[in-house]
Amino acid sequence: MSAGEMDAIREAEERGRTDVWPFWRRAYAAGDPLPRIECAVARPTYRFDEGDALPAEYRELLTKMLRHEGERAGNKSFLGFMGTCLDLAEALYPTREARLVKAEYLAEELKHAIMFHRLAVGLDRDFALRDVPYAHYTFHLPRETWADDAYFHFFVDLNGAFHARDWRESSYLPLAKMSATVERDELGHSEMGYHFLQEICGDARGRRLCQHLLEKWYPAALDMFGRSDSKNAPVFIQWGLKSVDNAEIRRLYKGYVDAKLVALGLDLPDEHKNRRFL
């Protein structure tokens, strides 16, 4: 994105700030809330910018990784999913203020759609326009209550924040440049979900509901990082597209979410129960 485009977006964001939104302000107020993600193996130092000739394997891995980031303006599945989020907010929202917060969330996700679209165009114009439906089962779990929706954001957006944290040291410079903004926003979206969970867990009935639904969302959240024995992970790490393997980033993520869930007064499920990708 150009500097002018980003300035216009930042100005609009400033006008939208309230005592609550954006949630990332509170999360970062006491310092960096996320764990460090650092590569622990020796590897070459690669740096590629937009327009550089990319090795075939590198281009293939980068494109594969970005396919999982569906937040692209050219990906109609992303735009459809955002419409679903609006439908859910309209059907389930508990207060007018909660519905407005969800609208702020959607606006920020559309900002990401612009950012990832620009990145994709710089990489491969055909890929930028390719529809990539959301394949992971987490995106297809039924969201039948406001608590379901809150869990979705707490877990799924946090997954995005952890991956964006890993991109800070990415060998692909356009991705590294936008990583801090995406990380900050996605953590804020996760904190939005957590804020709603705190409200729901404010009484015994709501806490029982959240405890029940945790059996559905917790294994799906851990599964979002893929298989621990992925053969591709070491190759991603060697090219500088990732810093750690699936097992390590899942371990860091689990430590973070477990502490947040315990603070809600919830009991942690068995981490292996109902898992599909170990």
WOHUUR-V324221 format. One record per residue. RES is the residue in three letters. D_LAST is the distance of its C-alpha to the last C-alpha in Angstrom with 2 decimals. Layout:
RES|D_LAST / RES|D_LAST
This chain:
MET|37.65 / SER|41.19 / ALA|42.39 / GLY|44.56 / GLU|41.75 / MET|39.69 / ASP|42.82 / ALA|43.47 / ILE|39.94 / ARG|40.16 / GLU|43.55 / ALA|42.27 / GLU|39.38 / GLU|41.92 / ARG|43.98 / GLY|41.04 / ARG|40.29 / THR|40.85 / ASP|40.45 / VAL|36.85 / TRP|35.80 / PRO|34.10 / PHE|31.67 / TRP|30.57 / ARG|34.01 / ARG|33.38 / ALA|29.88 / TYR|31.35 / ALA|34.66 / ALA|33.82 / GLY|32.20 / ASP|28.87 / PRO|26.29 / LEU|23.13 / PRO|21.75 / ARG|22.73 / ILE|20.41 / GLU|22.00 / CYS|21.52 / ALA|21.79 / VAL|22.58 / ALA|25.89 / ARG|26.17 / PRO|29.10 / THR|30.41 / TYR|30.47 / ARG|32.10 / PHE|32.60 / ASP|34.48 / GLU|35.23 / GLY|37.53 / ASP|36.62 / ALA|36.07 / LEU|32.33 / PRO|31.09 / ALA|29.71 / GLU|26.20 / TYR|26.16 / ARG|27.40 / GLU|24.83 / LEU|21.88 / LEU|23.59 / THR|24.25 / LYS|20.70 / MET|19.54 / LEU|22.39 / ARG|21.70 / HIS|18.78 / GLU|21.47 / GLY|23.42 / GLU|26.09 / ARG|28.83 / ALA|32.30 / GLY|32.31 / ASN|29.19 / LYS|30.65 / SER|27.30 / PHE|27.03 / LEU|30.59 / GLY|30.01 / PHE|27.04 / MET|29.35 / GLY|31.89 / THR|29.51 / CYS|28.96 / LEU|32.77 / ASP|33.11 / LEU|30.72 / ALA|32.58 / GLU|35.86 / ALA|34.87 / LEU|33.06 / TYR|34.44 / PRO|36.06 / THR|38.62 / ARG|40.32 / GLU|39.03 / ALA|35.38 / ARG|36.03 / LEU|37.68 / VAL|34.74 / LYS|32.47 / ALA|35.07 / GLU|34.88 / TYR|31.11 / LEU|31.72 / ALA|34.43 / GLU|32.18 / GLU|29.48 / LEU|32.36 / LYS|33.28 / HIS|29.86 / ALA|30.53 / ILE|33.69 / MET|32.10 / PHE|29.32 / HIS|31.94 / ARG|34.19 / LEU|31.46 / ALA|30.58 / VAL|34.30 / GLY|34.76 / LEU|32.03 / ASP|32.68 / ARG|34.93 / ASP|33.58 / PHE|30.01 / ALA|31.44 / LEU|32.71 / ARG|29.79 / ASP|28.26 / VAL|24.45 / PRO|23.26 / TYR|20.22 / ALA|17.51 / HIS|14.50 / TYR|14.77 / THR|15.17 / PHE|18.57 / HIS|19.62 / LEU|19.03 / PRO|22.56 / ARG|24.29 / GLU|27.06 / THR|28.10 / TRP|28.75 / ALA|26.03 / ASP|23.48 / ASP|24.85 / ALA|24.77 / TYR|21.08 / PHE|20.41 / HIS|22.36 / PHE|21.16 / PHE|17.46 / VAL|17.74 / ASP|20.72 / LEU|19.27 / ASN|16.41 / GLY|19.42 / ALA|21.18 / PHE|18.51 / HIS|18.42 / ALA|22.21 / ARG|22.44 / ASP|20.72 / TRP|23.32 / ARG|26.18 / GLU|26.22 / SER|25.54 / SER|27.75 / TYR|28.64 / LEU|31.35 / PRO|31.57 / LEU|27.97 / ALA|28.58 / LYS|31.78 / MET|30.28 / SER|27.14 / ALA|28.88 / THR|30.27 / VAL|27.05 / GLU|25.21 / ARG|28.11 / ASP|28.35 / GLU|24.69 / LEU|24.64 / GLY|27.81 / HIS|26.29 / SER|23.52 / GLU|26.38 / MET|28.22 / GLY|25.54 / TYR|25.55 / HIS|29.34 / PHE|29.30 / LEU|26.90 / GLN|29.37 / GLU|32.18 / ILE|30.54 / CYS|29.66 / GLY|33.30 / ASP|34.28 / ALA|32.95 / ARG|32.52 / GLY|30.45 / ARG|28.26 / ARG|27.68 / LEU|26.68 / CYS|24.19 / GLN|22.71 / HIS|22.41 / LEU|20.87 / LEU|18.29 / GLU|16.46 / LYS|16.14 / TRP|15.54 / TYR|13.34 / PRO|10.03 / ALA|11.13 / ALA|11.94 / LEU|8.70 / ASP|7.21 / MET|10.31 / PHE|9.32 / GLY|7.46 / ARG|5.33 / SER|5.86 / ASP|8.13 / SER|10.06 / LYS|13.61 / ASN|15.27 / ALA|14.35 / PRO|17.05 / VAL|19.51 / PHE|19.14 / ILE|19.72 / GLN|22.72 / TRP|24.32 / GLY|24.00 / LEU|22.08 / LYS|19.26 / SER|19.60 / VAL|16.16 / ASP|12.80 / ASN|9.75 / ALA|8.54 / GLU|12.18 / ILE|12.99 / ARG|10.21 / ARG|11.72 / LEU|15.12 / TYR|14.53 / LYS|13.30 / GLY|16.40 / TYR|18.58 / VAL|17.68 / ASP|17.72 / ALA|21.25 / LYS|22.38 / LEU|21.27 / VAL|22.98 / ALA|26.02 / LEU|26.24 / GLY|26.61 / LEU|23.35 / ASP|21.28 / LEU|17.61 / PRO|15.31 / ASP|12.93 / GLU|9.79 / HIS|7.78 / LYS|10.40 / ASN|10.32 / ARG|6.76 / ARG|6.50 / PHE|3.80 / LEU|0.00
